Amino acid sequence: MKNKFNRLTLAAAVAAAAFASQAQAGGYQINEQSVSGQGYGHAGRSSNVNDATIVFGNPAGMSFLDRAQVSVGGTYLDVSTDLDNTTYTATVPGTGGTTAQGDMVPGTLVPYAFYAHPVNEQLAFGFGVYAPFGSKTDYEDSFAGRTFGTLTEVKVMSAQPTVSYRFNDQWSVGAGVTYNRVDGKLYRNAPAAPGVELDSRVEGDDEAWGYNLGIIYQPIPETTLGLTYRSKVEYTLEGDFKATGPDGSVASRPVETPMGTVMVPLQDSASLDLTTPETVNFSVTQEMTDRLKLMFGASWARWSRFDQILVEGENLGEITKEPQNYSNAWAFAVGGEYQLNPQWALRAGLSIDNTPTNDIDRSVRIPSDDRRIFSIGAGWTPVDNMTVDLAYSYLSERGTFVEQGGPTDSRGQFRTDYKNEAHGFGAQLTYRF
């Protein structure tokens, strides 16, 4: 496990993959794979071909590029959270925290890199490294809901070789294969006896393959329609579970056997099945004038695949079971780009992202709700072969609440109101060969 973890850490560092839970997509999906697209709220993700980031947005778009190019960038997410009306009632006396801490998501950079190479007017190849999914909530030690979760982290890094073919002036198709690595951590404080909590930790990782498909249709030169499909990816995270007492030693629990009561260490191998959802994105880009483009996009994610967090041990059986019961969700975006002069392009966009969570099963691990994202951006091309893109986004999430546990739950009963918001600062460099 440790060797695998070290190799994954090195791979993630080389790929510059980082993650944040309150990123600009529902659930634990991440949208930050293009700063040029961030400026118009990713409204034209599947149809607006600006640079090499189209490798992710729609692989069919690579054949619309006029030359080889590389795009490297990232978005820094500054997330803040307010917690109000927090209450915790312990079932096991003397357990549970006392404070209602916000800002449990650390500031995070979400980077990416893409390369696209048109071979001729029909054929193009590309490659990308990016983060499609990720989540992290990290509460302080005295957090009132610590018996339900202290640290939750999911990291997914993807590498994608891609090919596209343009049949004629109107139609183009593309496909990519994705190699994906996932890391997961689930920590909480588990009440064991009056005044005693165990530090319960589950860690695991896995790798799996997926694919994506794209198509672009231009009925007339001023109108571009794009459709992209990204497959589900099925993981079985394999790792370790360990619960330690206040002195740092591995805790034990009594188990009745034919030979009498035996103390069994709370340490075991652990596994968790996780399926990231398939997604579909449709967008249209309309050139209104030589300088103005307007865009609309709609995305659908099959979040109903995420029904529970179930961790099982080889010897201990069920370690963690937390219902999630996500529902399929839609997101919509509108945006525009205005070419002020040959050097400057100005952008703006609005996104509406509906949450897959529900009021009954929402937890401290991913306490999100419906989101509204306002974006502005600009592209500066000082010379023909280089563009610098900058973008800013403000994410406002609808106030929501988390209510977990109950009088008979060993974890106790916890409730609080959440209000999340985030600022995203993006920068990207594109160089054309």
ZAMARGU-4260 file (C-alpha; in steps of 0.2 Angstrom, whole numbers, plus 5000, padded with zeros to 4 digits):
<rodrens>
0) 5000/5000/5000 | 5014/5012/5005 | 5024/5009/4989 | 5009/5011/4978 | 5004/5027/4987
5) 5022/5034/4985 | 5021/5030/4966 | 5005/5038/4964 | 5011/5054/4974 | 5025/5055/4962
10) 5014/5053/4947 | 5002/5066/4953 | 5017/5078/4956 | 5024/5075/4938 | 5006/5078/4931
15) 5003/5093/4942 | 4986/5086/4947 | 4978/5094/4963 | 4960/5094/4969 | 4947/5104/4979
20) 4929/5099/4984 | 4920/5115/4981 | 4926/5116/4963 | 4915/5122/4949 | 4905/5107/4946
25) 4892/5097/4955 | 4896/5083/4968 | 4915/5080/4967 | 4917/5083/4948 | 4930/5096/4943
30) 4927/5109/4929 | 4944/5117/4929 | 4952/5110/4913 | 4953/5127/4903 | 4955/5145/4908
35) 4950/5151/4891 | 4934/5142/4893 | 4932/5147/4912 | 4931/5165/4905 | 4914/5162/4897
40) 4908/5149/4910 | 4913/5134/4900 | 4897/5138/4890 | 4905/5132/4873 | 4915/5118/4881
45) 4910/5106/4866 | 4909/5118/4852 | 4921/5133/4854 | 4938/5129/4848 | 4951/5141/4855
50) 4966/5131/4859 | 4973/5114/4864 | 4961/5112/4879 | 4948/5106/4867 | 4957/5089/4869
55) 4946/5088/4885 | 4931/5099/4879 | 4928/5089/4863 | 4941/5078/4855 | 4933/5081/4838
60) 4938/5099/4839 | 4957/5096/4837 | 4955/5095/4818 | 4948/5113/4818 | 4965/5119/4824
65) 4977/5127/4811 | 4993/5121/4819 | 5001/5111/4833 | 5000/5119/4850 | 5002/5117/4869
70) 4991/5124/4883 | 4996/5124/4901 | 4987/5132/4915 | 4978/5131/4931 | 4964/5138/4942
75) 4967/5143/4961 | 4952/5140/4971 | 4949/5150/4987 | 4935/5143/4996 | 4926/5149/5011
80) 4912/5141/5022 | 4901/5148/5036 | 4893/5136/5048 | 4878/5142/5059 | 4866/5135/5071
85) 4877/5120/5075 | 4872/5107/5088 | 4879/5091/5093 | 4872/5078/5106 | 4883/5064/5111
90) 4876/5046/5112 | 4892/5041/5121 | 4895/5054/5135 | 4911/5065/5133 | 4913/5062/5114
95) 4911/5073/5100 | 4918/5091/5096 | 4913/5108/5102 | 4917/5121/5088 | 4908/5125/5072
100) 4923/5128/5060 | 4921/5135/5043 | 4934/5136/5029 | 4937/5117/5030 | 4943/5117/5011
105) 4961/5122/5009 | 4965/5134/4995 | 4969/5123/4980 | 4978/5124/4963 | 4970/5113/4949
110) 4982/5112/4935 | 4982/5104/4918 | 4992/5102/4902 | 4986/5098/4884 | 4995/5096/4867
115) 4986/5095/4850 | 4994/5091/4834 | 4985/5093/4817 | 4993/5081/4805 | 4984/5087/4790
120) 4967/5095/4786 | 4958/5079/4791 | 4968/5070/4805 | 4974/5077/4822 | 4982/5069/4837
125) 4982/5076/4855 | 4986/5072/4873 | 4981/5079/4890 | 4984/5077/4909 | 4971/5084/4920
130) 4960/5081/4935 | 4941/5076/4931 | 4936/5073/4949 | 4942/5078/4966 | 4936/5082/4984
135) 4943/5087/5000 | 4936/5093/5017 | 4948/5094/5031 | 4940/5100/5048 | 4949/5106/5063
140) 4952/5093/5078 | 4938/5101/5089 | 4925/5101/5075 | 4907/5097/5082 | 4904/5084/5069
145) 4920/5075/5070 | 4912/5058/5074 | 4904/5059/5056 | 4920/5065/5047 | 4936/5074/5050
150) 4945/5072/5033 | 4938/5066/5016 | 4949/5066/5001 | 4946/5059/4983 | 4960/5062/4970
155) 4958/5057/4952 | 4972/5061/4939 | 4969/5056/4921 | 4980/5055/4906 | 4972/5055/4889
160) 4979/5051/4871 | 4966/5057/4858 | 4963/5057/4839 | 4951/5066/4828 | 4946/5065/4810
165) 4937/5079/4800 | 4927/5072/4786 | 4923/5088/4777 | 4919/5107/4781 | 4904/5102/4792
170) 4908/5085/4801 | 4922/5080/4813 | 4923/5066/4826 | 4935/5062/4839 | 4939/5049/4853
175) 4951/5047/4868 | 4956/5034/4880 | 4959/5039/4898 | 4971/5031/4910 | 4965/5036/4928
180) 4973/5035/4945 | 4962/5037/4961 | 4967/5040/4979 | 4954/5040/4993 | 4955/5044/5012
185) 4941/5044/5025 | 4945/5049/5042 | 4933/5051/5057 | 4933/5050/5076 | 4924/5035/5082
190) 4917/5035/5100 | 4923/5020/5109 | 4919/5023/5128 | 4914/5038/5139 | 4927/5051/5135
195) 4936/5040/5123 | 4937/5042/5104 | 4947/5032/5091 | 4956/5039/5077 | 4948/5029/5062
200) 4957/5030/5046 | 4954/5022/5029 | 4965/5024/5014 | 4965/5016/4997 | 4970/5018/4978
205) 4967/5010/4961 | 4969/5013/4943 | 4956/5010/4929 | 4953/5015/4910 | 4939/5025/4902
210) 4936/5034/4886 | 4927/5049/4878 | 4919/5052/4862 | 4915/5069/4853 | 4907/5075/4837
215) 4906/5093/4829 | 4894/5099/4816 | 4895/5115/4807 | 4879/5117/4797 | 4885/5135/4791
220) 4902/5142/4795 | 4895/5154/4808 | 4886/5140/4819 | 4895/5126/4828 | 4887/5112/4837
225) 4897/5100/4848 | 4892/5084/4858 | 4904/5075/4870 | 4902/5059/4880 | 4914/5054/4894
230) 4912/5036/4900 | 4910/5030/4918 | 4925/5023/4926 | 4924/5009/4939 | 4937/5008/4953
235) 4940/4996/4968 | 4951/5006/4980 | 4962/4994/4989 | 4971/4999/5005 | 4971/4999/5024
240) 4960/5002/5039 | 4966/5007/5056 | 4958/5013/5072 | 4970/5020/5085 | 4967/5025/5103
245) 4972/5042/5112 | 4990/5034/5115 | 4992/5030/5097 | 4991/5011/5099 | 4980/5000/5088
250) 4963/4998/5097 | 4954/4982/5099 | 4936/4976/5101 | 4929/4960/5109 | 4923/4946/5098
255) 4914/4931/5104 | 4921/4914/5097 | 4918/4896/5102 | 4934/4897/5112 | 4928/4912/5121
260) 4930/4931/5120 | 4944/4936/5109 | 4951/4954/5107 | 4952/4958/5088 | 4964/4972/5083
265) 4955/4986/5073 | 4967/4985/5059 | 4963/4977/5042 | 4965/4978/5023 | 4950/4988/5016
270) 4942/4990/4999 | 4929/5002/4992 | 4920/5002/4976 | 4918/5019/4967 | 4911/5023/4950
275) 4913/5040/4943 | 4898/5045/4933 | 4897/5046/4914 | 4894/5063/4908 | 4886/5071/4892
280) 4890/5089/4886 | 4881/5098/4872 | 4885/5116/4867 | 4882/5128/4853 | 4893/5142/4847
285) 4886/5156/4836 | 4896/5170/4828 | 4885/5185/4828 | 4897/5196/4820 | 4916/5196/4815
290) 4920/5200/4833 | 4906/5193/4844 | 4902/5175/4848 | 4888/5169/4859 | 4888/5151/4867
295) 4876/5140/4876 | 4880/5123/4885 | 4871/5110/4894 | 4879/5095/4904 | 4871/5079/4912
300) 4880/5068/4924 | 4874/5051/4929 | 4877/5054/4948 | 4864/5040/4953 | 4879/5028/4952
305) 4885/5036/4969 | 4873/5028/4981 | 4884/5024/4996 | 4901/5024/5003 | 4904/5006/5008
310) 4921/5001/5015 | 4924/4982/5019 | 4938/4974/5028 | 4945/4956/5024 | 4943/4951/5042
315) 4932/4964/5050 | 4918/4964/5037 | 4909/4981/5036 | 4919/4995/5042 | 4910/5010/5035
320) 4893/5012/5027 | 4887/5029/5023 | 4872/5032/5011 | 4874/5045/4998 | 4859/5042/4986
325) 4865/5055/4973 | 4853/5059/4959 | 4857/5063/4941 | 4860/5081/4938 | 4860/5095/4925
330) 4871/5110/4923 | 4868/5125/4911 | 4879/5139/4905 | 4878/5154/4894 | 4893/5165/4889
335) 4900/5176/4876 | 4917/5182/4868 | 4921/5199/4860 | 4936/5201/4850 | 4941/5219/4855
340) 4956/5220/4843 | 4969/5207/4836 | 4977/5207/4853 | 4963/5206/4865 | 4947/5195/4867
345) 4935/5198/4882 | 4924/5185/4889 | 4910/5183/4902 | 4898/5169/4907 | 4885/5162/4919
350) 4883/5144/4925 | 4869/5136/4934 | 4875/5119/4942 | 4861/5108/4951 | 4867/5098/4965
355) 4865/5078/4965 | 4864/5078/4984 | 4848/5077/4994 | 4843/5084/5011 | 4842/5067/5020
360) 4859/5060/5015 | 4869/5075/5013 | 4884/5074/5025 | 4899/5083/5032 | 4910/5074/5019
365) 4903/5084/5004 | 4891/5097/5011 | 4886/5105/4994 | 4870/5112/4986 | 4865/5121/4970
370) 4878/5133/4963 | 4878/5149/4953 | 4895/5154/4945 | 4899/5171/4937 | 4914/5172/4926
375) 4924/5185/4917 | 4940/5183/4907 | 4952/5189/4894 | 4964/5182/4881 | 4980/5192/4876
380) 4989/5188/4860 | 5005/5199/4860 | 5012/5189/4845 | 5004/5177/4833 | 5011/5161/4841
385) 5007/5164/4860 | 4991/5168/4870 | 4990/5172/4888 | 4972/5169/4896 | 4966/5175/4912
390) 4949/5172/4921 | 4940/5175/4937 | 4925/5166/4943 | 4914/5169/4958 | 4904/5153/4965
395) 4889/5156/4976 | 4881/5141/4983 | 4863/5140/4990 | 4863/5139/5009 | 4860/5121/5014
400) 4861/5110/5030 | 4868/5094/5036 | 4858/5083/5049 | 4866/5066/5053 | 4864/5053/5066
405) 4851/5051/5080 | 4848/5046/5098 | 4853/5028/5095 | 4868/5031/5084 | 4884/5029/5092
410) 4891/5044/5083 | 4878/5055/5091 | 4867/5068/5083 | 4874/5082/5073 | 4866/5097/5064
415) 4873/5113/5056 | 4869/5125/5042 | 4882/5128/5028 | 4885/5142/5016 | 4899/5140/5004
420) 4907/5152/4991 | 4923/5151/4981 | 4934/5163/4971 | 4943/5155/4956 | 4958/5164/4948
425) 4964/5156/4932 | 4979/5158/4921 | 4984/5149/4905 | 4998/5150/4892 | 4996/5143/4874
430) 5010/5142/4862 | 5008/5138/4844 | 5021/5129/4834
</rodrens>
